[in-house]
Amino acid sequence: MTVAAPQTSADIIRAARAGGYALAAFNAVNLETAQAIVRAAEATRAPVILQFSQNAARHGGLAQLAALGLSLKSEAGVPILLHFDHAEDEGMALEALNLGFDGVMLEGDDPATLRRLADAANAAGGYFEAEYEVVVKGERSGERHDDPAHLAAFIRDSGCDLLAVDIGSAHKQESKNAHLDFDRLTRLAELTTLPLVLHGASSVPEAELARATGLGIAKVNLATDLTLAFTAAVREALDAGARDPRNYLGAGRDAMQARAETYIRALGGAGRA
């Protein structure tokens, strides 16, 4: 009898691209937000990506967040990938890999640095995500490269497993007023079989996110919209007289879970675990 090889974290994301759906990649900052993400994944029977960013690490400590993420991952009934998002330097990205993160993403485009991190991630059994045409803190470079040779060189030189692309979304937007450039997405997807990543997805209408999953987007980063849902529920509980943090933080957790479930279904991830 042939025993199938265990899936790596990169395999799980590659399967999403091949299957025409996307993994929701949700940012967490503490226990309740991380629990909301994992509970949403279990409720929808979906593999998801639990992300902690460099900013979250500044607030809560990278080692402490890693311990939290790894604990939740080990007890989850569905695949949970632990991702370190928007690392600002090579050292922090390497530390995340050493702490057990499945994948890392680095801000910057120095080919030698990207290649070292890709090699380190792959050696640890994980994956490396690089940004194409996106610079520090999600600011767009203003220059797009549609030359196939340019894209091929970036992928080759960086050694990346996932490629974040600029197709019109924006970070930290509270309104869904961004619209995706589907023509450009189609062109990029025709040039590479790598899973493509969409950052700043809270700015995009859900119908457009769903359409993008069928065109090569296999990882969708979401933070702001879920944070707003969490905060609104906490504020409502406080206004109603809640005094125990377990009550108002629990209300935030429930609201964030419900919002996360909506996104998982929109991206086609439900029932994939």
C-alpha positions as CSV (number, residue, x, y, z in Angstrom):
1,M,0.0,0.0,0.0
2,T,1.3,3.5,-0.9
3,V,1.2,6.0,1.9
4,A,0.6,9.6,0.8
5,A,3.3,12.0,1.8
6,P,2.1,14.5,4.5
7,Q,1.1,17.9,3.2
8,T,3.4,20.7,3.9
9,S,2.1,24.2,4.6
10,A,3.0,25.2,1.1
11,D,1.1,22.2,-0.3
12,I,-2.0,23.4,1.5
13,I,-1.8,26.8,-0.2
14,R,-0.9,25.3,-3.6
15,A,-4.0,23.1,-3.3
16,A,-6.1,26.3,-2.9
17,R,-4.8,27.8,-6.2
18,A,-5.3,24.5,-8.0
19,G,-8.8,24.2,-6.6
20,G,-9.9,27.7,-7.4
21,Y,-10.4,28.9,-3.8
22,A,-8.3,30.9,-1.3
23,L,-7.2,30.5,2.2
24,A,-8.4,33.4,4.4
25,A,-5.3,34.8,6.2
26,F,-6.6,36.6,9.3
27,N,-4.5,38.9,11.5
28,A,-4.7,38.4,15.3
29,V,-3.2,40.5,18.1
30,N,-4.2,38.6,21.3
31,L,-5.8,35.5,22.7
32,E,-9.4,36.4,21.8
33,T,-8.7,37.5,18.2
34,A,-6.6,34.3,17.7
35,Q,-9.4,32.2,19.1
36,A,-12.0,33.8,16.9
37,I,-10.0,32.9,13.8
38,V,-9.4,29.2,14.9
39,R,-13.1,28.8,15.9
40,A,-14.2,30.2,12.6
41,A,-12.0,27.7,10.8
42,E,-13.4,24.8,12.8
43,A,-17.0,26.0,12.4
44,T,-16.6,26.1,8.6
45,R,-14.3,23.1,8.3
46,A,-11.7,25.2,6.5
47,P,-8.0,25.5,6.5
48,V,-7.0,29.0,7.4
49,I,-3.9,31.1,8.1
50,L,-3.5,32.7,11.5
51,Q,-1.2,35.7,11.1
52,F,0.7,37.9,13.5
53,S,2.4,41.0,12.1
54,Q,5.5,42.8,13.1
55,N,3.3,45.5,14.7
56,A,1.5,42.8,16.8
57,A,4.9,41.4,17.8
58,R,6.0,44.9,19.0
59,H,2.9,45.0,21.1
60,G,2.7,41.5,22.5
61,G,6.2,39.9,21.9
62,L,7.0,37.5,19.1
63,A,7.8,34.6,21.3
64,Q,4.6,35.0,23.3
65,L,2.4,35.2,20.1
66,A,4.2,32.2,18.7
67,A,3.4,30.2,21.8
68,L,-0.2,31.3,21.6
69,G,-0.5,30.4,17.9
70,L,1.2,27.1,18.2
71,S,-1.0,26.1,21.2
72,L,-4.2,26.9,19.2
73,K,-2.8,25.2,16.1
74,S,-2.0,22.0,18.0
75,E,-5.5,21.7,19.4
76,A,-7.4,22.7,16.3
77,G,-9.5,20.2,14.4
78,V,-8.6,21.7,11.0
79,P,-5.3,22.8,9.4
80,I,-4.1,26.1,10.8
81,L,-1.0,27.7,9.3
82,L,0.9,30.1,11.5
83,H,2.3,33.1,9.5
84,F,4.5,36.0,10.4
85,D,3.3,39.0,8.3
86,H,5.2,42.1,7.2
87,A,8.5,41.3,8.9
88,E,10.6,44.4,8.7
89,D,14.0,42.8,8.8
90,E,15.6,39.5,8.1
91,G,16.5,38.8,11.7
92,M,12.9,38.9,12.9
93,A,11.7,36.7,10.0
94,L,14.4,34.1,10.9
95,E,13.4,34.3,14.6
96,A,9.8,33.6,13.6
97,L,10.9,30.5,11.6
98,N,12.9,29.4,14.6
99,L,9.9,29.8,16.9
100,G,7.8,27.5,14.7
101,F,6.0,29.7,12.2
102,D,5.0,27.9,9.0
103,G,5.6,30.9,6.8
104,V,7.0,34.4,6.8
105,M,6.6,37.5,4.6
106,L,9.3,40.2,4.4
107,E,9.0,43.8,3.4
108,G,11.6,44.7,0.8
109,D,12.9,43.5,-2.5
110,D,16.6,42.8,-2.0
111,P,17.1,39.5,-4.0
112,A,19.9,38.1,-1.8
113,T,17.9,38.7,1.4
114,L,14.7,37.2,0.0
115,R,16.6,34.2,-1.3
116,R,18.2,33.5,2.1
117,L,14.8,33.7,3.8
118,A,13.2,31.4,1.2
119,D,16.0,28.9,1.7
120,A,15.6,29.1,5.5
121,A,11.8,28.7,5.3
122,N,12.0,25.7,3.0
123,A,14.7,24.1,5.1
124,A,12.3,24.3,8.1
125,G,9.5,22.8,6.0
126,G,7.7,26.1,5.6
127,Y,7.1,28.7,2.9
128,F,8.2,32.2,2.0
129,E,6.0,35.0,0.7
130,A,7.5,37.9,-1.2
131,E,5.8,41.1,-2.5
132,Y,6.0,42.1,-6.1
133,E,6.1,45.9,-6.6
134,V,5.0,46.6,-3.0
135,V,7.3,48.5,-0.6
136,V,7.5,49.2,3.1
137,K,4.2,49.2,5.0
138,G,2.1,48.3,2.0
139,E,2.8,51.6,0.2
140,R,2.5,50.9,-3.6
141,S,5.6,51.6,-5.6
142,G,3.6,53.4,-8.3
143,E,5.4,51.4,-11.0
144,R,4.0,48.2,-12.4
145,H,6.0,45.6,-14.3
146,D,4.0,43.5,-16.8
147,D,7.1,42.3,-18.6
148,P,7.1,38.5,-18.2
149,A,10.9,38.5,-18.0
150,H,10.8,40.9,-15.0
151,L,8.3,38.7,-13.2
152,A,10.3,35.5,-14.0
153,A,13.5,37.1,-12.7
154,F,11.9,38.2,-9.5
155,I,10.5,34.7,-8.8
156,R,13.8,33.1,-9.7
157,D,16.0,35.4,-7.7
158,S,13.8,35.5,-4.6
159,G,13.0,31.8,-4.5
160,C,9.5,32.7,-3.1
161,D,6.7,30.2,-2.7
162,L,3.9,32.8,-2.6
163,L,3.7,36.0,-4.6
164,A,1.8,39.1,-3.3
165,V,0.7,41.2,-6.2
166,D,-0.7,44.7,-6.7
167,I,-4.1,44.6,-8.3
168,G,-5.7,47.6,-6.7
169,S,-6.4,46.8,-3.0
170,A,-5.2,49.0,-0.1
171,H,-4.1,48.5,3.5
172,K,-6.0,49.7,6.5
173,Q,-9.1,50.9,4.7
174,E,-12.4,50.9,6.6
175,S,-14.6,51.3,3.4
176,K,-14.9,48.7,0.6
177,N,-14.2,51.2,-2.1
178,A,-11.3,49.5,-3.9
179,H,-11.8,47.6,-7.1
180,L,-9.5,44.9,-8.4
181,D,-7.8,45.0,-11.7
182,F,-8.9,41.6,-13.0
183,D,-7.2,42.0,-16.4
184,R,-3.8,42.4,-14.7
185,L,-4.5,39.5,-12.3
186,T,-5.3,37.3,-15.3
187,R,-2.0,38.3,-17.0
188,L,0.0,37.7,-13.9
189,A,-1.7,34.3,-13.2
190,E,-0.9,33.2,-16.8
191,L,2.8,33.9,-16.2
192,T,3.3,31.9,-13.0
193,T,1.8,28.8,-11.3
194,L,2.7,30.2,-7.8
195,P,-0.1,30.9,-5.4
196,L,-0.9,34.6,-5.6
197,V,-1.6,36.7,-2.5
198,L,-3.9,39.7,-2.1
199,H,-3.0,42.2,0.7
200,G,-5.4,44.8,2.0
201,A,-8.5,42.7,1.2
202,S,-10.7,44.6,3.7
203,S,-10.9,47.4,1.1
204,V,-12.4,45.1,-1.5
205,P,-16.1,44.1,-2.0
206,E,-16.6,40.4,-1.1
207,A,-18.0,39.6,-4.6
208,E,-14.7,40.8,-6.1
209,L,-12.7,38.7,-3.6
210,A,-14.7,35.7,-4.6
211,R,-14.0,36.3,-8.3
212,A,-10.3,36.7,-7.6
213,T,-10.0,33.3,-6.1
214,G,-10.8,31.7,-9.4
215,L,-8.1,33.7,-11.1
216,G,-5.1,32.6,-9.1
217,I,-5.4,34.4,-5.7
218,A,-4.9,31.6,-3.1
219,K,-4.2,33.7,0.0
220,V,-6.3,36.7,1.1
221,N,-5.0,38.9,3.9
222,L,-7.7,40.4,6.1
223,A,-7.3,42.5,9.2
224,T,-9.1,45.9,9.4
225,D,-12.7,44.6,8.8
226,L,-12.4,42.0,11.5
227,T,-10.8,44.5,13.9
228,L,-13.8,46.8,13.4
229,A,-16.2,44.0,14.1
230,F,-14.3,43.1,17.3
231,T,-14.1,46.7,18.5
232,A,-17.8,47.4,17.8
233,A,-18.9,44.4,19.8
234,V,-16.6,45.3,22.7
235,R,-17.9,48.9,22.7
236,E,-21.5,47.7,22.7
237,A,-20.8,45.4,25.6
238,L,-19.1,48.2,27.6
239,D,-22.0,50.6,26.8
240,A,-24.4,48.0,28.1
241,G,-22.5,47.9,31.5
242,A,-20.1,45.0,31.1
243,R,-17.2,45.2,33.6
244,D,-15.6,41.8,33.4
245,P,-13.0,41.6,30.6
246,R,-14.1,38.1,29.9
247,N,-17.5,39.4,29.0
248,Y,-16.6,42.2,26.7
249,L,-13.6,40.5,25.1
250,G,-15.8,37.4,24.7
251,A,-18.4,39.6,22.8
252,G,-15.6,40.8,20.6
253,R,-14.4,37.3,19.9
254,D,-17.9,36.1,18.9
255,A,-18.3,39.1,16.5
256,M,-15.0,38.6,14.9
257,Q,-15.6,34.8,14.5
258,A,-18.9,35.5,12.7
259,R,-17.2,38.0,10.3
260,A,-14.3,35.5,9.7
261,E,-16.8,32.8,8.8
262,T,-18.4,35.1,6.2
263,Y,-15.1,35.6,4.5
264,I,-14.1,31.9,4.6
265,R,-17.3,31.1,2.8
266,A,-16.9,33.9,0.3
267,L,-13.4,32.7,-0.6
268,G,-14.6,29.1,-1.1
269,G,-12.6,27.7,1.8
270,A,-15.6,26.2,3.7
271,G,-15.6,22.4,3.8
272,R,-12.0,22.1,2.4
273,A,-10.5,20.6,5.6
